[in-house]
Amino acid sequence: MLRYLYGDELNEYPKLRNTMFRDRARQFKERLGWEVAVDADGFERDAYDAMNPLYVIWSQSDGSHGGSMRFLPTTAETMVNDHFTHLTDGVEIRSPLIWECTRFCLCEGASARVSAILMLGGLELGLGFHLTDAVGVFDARMERVYRRLGWPPTVLGTSQRGRVKTSVGLWEFDETIRPTLLRQAGISDELSRYWFGRAFGNHSSCDAIAV
């Protein structure tokens, strides 16, 4: 199932939390070679995880992490504004209608369907909170994955350091993308809306977010 959880809610789901941070370490540190810190528990966490972000997490049937993304409003501190303005021509991206999405992570062996489910969850979040766009810092190799799923970003800039190629992109929240993502995810429209409604009820607005 798809869960929408704030950082301060993760402790209610210890298995989901622990496997998510360990999967992040495997993906970003081991497989992609990013310069990220991994603690003694094998968790990859950074300063933005301490800012009570909103996580979109695919929970497997045993309660473990299948895939996840992390969202923060760009009116607060974000990775793109703090570290990647060299990819945006020095322009900070700040708007109550644009949120940052980072740490798109899949567990080892996850299918393409999980990627589509996460993208669908991100779309639900954007549409439900009346946002215009998501901005994200991502491994440039992921662009072809996003394109295959039917929701490619507008790439604002790309840089390469060693074997790591990093991009910043914008995803427009557009209702017309929904049918493609639903088909790729193999999820009904009703179920997708149910998961979002279970988390937020009828109070979906930017004003409802506590940062």
N, C-alpha and C positions, 0 to 999 in steps of 0.2 A: 504494500500500500504506500501511497505518497503521504508524507507528513510535512507540515509546515511548523517549524519549531524555532522559537527564539533561543538564544544562547543560554538564558537562565532557565530554560525548560529541559535542557539536555540531560541534566542529572536524573530526571524522571525515567530516562531510558538509557541506563548505563551500558548495556550491550551495544545499542545503536551508536551511542556516543563514542565508545572506545574503538569499535571497529571502523568508524568513520575516520577518526584521527590517525589510526594506523594505516588505513588504506591511503590516506593522503600522503603519509610518509613514503609508502611504497611507490606511489605514482610520481610524486613531484621530486623526491630525493633520489630514489633508486632508479626508476625507469627514465625519467626526463632529465635528471641531473641538475635540477634547480638548486640554487644556493639557499636552502631553507634549513631551519633548525629542527632537529628531532630530539625529544627529551628522553629521559631514562625509561619511560614507559613505552617508547616507540611511537609517540604521538607527534604529528606535525601540527603545530599551532603557532599563531603569530599574534601581534598586537591587535589585529582587527577582530580576532575571535573573542577578545576581552571587551569588545564594545557592544555586546548583546545584539549581534546581527540576527537576521532571519535566515534560517536554513531551510532549503527545500531538499528533502531526503527521501530516497526510495528505500523502504524497509522491506527486507526479504521475509519470507514466511517464518524463519526462525528468529526474527527480531534483529538480525545483523544488517549492517550497511551494504546497500547494493549500489548506491550512487548518490551524489549530493552536489549542491551549489550553495553559495553564501551571498546574501544580499545586505547592502548598507545604503542608506540614502546619501547622495552626494553633497548634501548640506552639512554632513559631518566629515570627519577624516576618512579618506579613502586611499586605496593603494594607487589608483591612477593619478590622483592629484599630488600624492606625497612622493611618488617615485618615478612616474612615467610621463611627465609633461614634455619630456624631450620627444615623445612620439605624438604629441598633440600640438606641435608648434608653440609650446610654452603656454598654451591656454588651459586654465583649470576648468574642469567640467563640473559646475555646481548648479543644481536646480532641484526644487522640491518634486519635479516631475520626472527626474532621471535618477535611477538607483544604480549602484555598482554591483555587478555580479562577478564573483571570483571563485577560485578553488572548485572548478568543475571537475569532479572526481568520480571515477568508477572503480568498483571492486574488481579484483583480478578475475577474468573470465566473464565479465558482464557482457550481455548481448547488446547489439545496437538498439534494441527496443528500450533498454534502460536509458540510454542517451535521449531517445525521443520522449520518454516519460518525463525526464527532468526538464527538457525544453518546454514541454507542455505545461509543467508546473510553473515554470518561469513566466510563461505567457499568461496563465491564470492569475498569477500574482500581479503582473503589470496591468492587466485589464481590470482586475478586481479593485486595485488601489488607484485606478485612473491615472496611471503613469504614461508618459509618451515613449520613453526609451530606457534600455539598460545599457550601461557602458561596462566593458569588461577587459581585463588584461588576460591574455591567453597564449598558450603555446601555438605558434603559427601553424603547426601541423594540424591543429584542430579545425582550421578553416574548412578543409575539405569535408570533415565530418558534419559540420553545421550546414554546409551546402547540400550534402546528400540528404540530410534530414528535412530540408526545405525551408530553413530559416537562417540564411547566411548573414553575417554582420556586414556593415559598412566599415571597412578597415580604415582607421585614421592614421595609422603609422606602424612601422615594423622596424625592429633592430635585431642585430645578431651579435652575440657574445660567445665566442667559442662555438660549441655545437648547439647552443640554446638560441632559438629564434623566437622572439616575443613580439606580439602585436597588441594593439588597443583597437577595439571595435565598438560600434553602436548597433544594437538590435532594436528595431522599431516595434512597439507593441501594436499589432494590427490584427483585428478580429478575423480577417480573411485567411490568416495563417493557420487558424484552429483546425479546419478539416484535414489539412496535410499532416499536422502533428498527431491528431487523433488516429489517423490511419497508420502512421508510422509506429505509434505507440501501441496500437491494438487495444485502445481504451475507448469506452463509450463516452459521449459528451456528458451524459448524466452522471457517470462515475467520476469523471474529472471535476465536474462542478460540485459534486457531493464532497469530495476530499477537501476542496477549498472551503466550502461552506461549513464543514465540520470544524475547521480550524478558526474561521473568522466570523461565522454567522452572517448577519446582514449588516455588519458594521465595517464594511470594506471601504476605507477611505484613507487618504494620506494622513489625515489628522488622527487616525486611530493608532498610528505607529509610535511606540515608545522607544526612543533611542537611548 
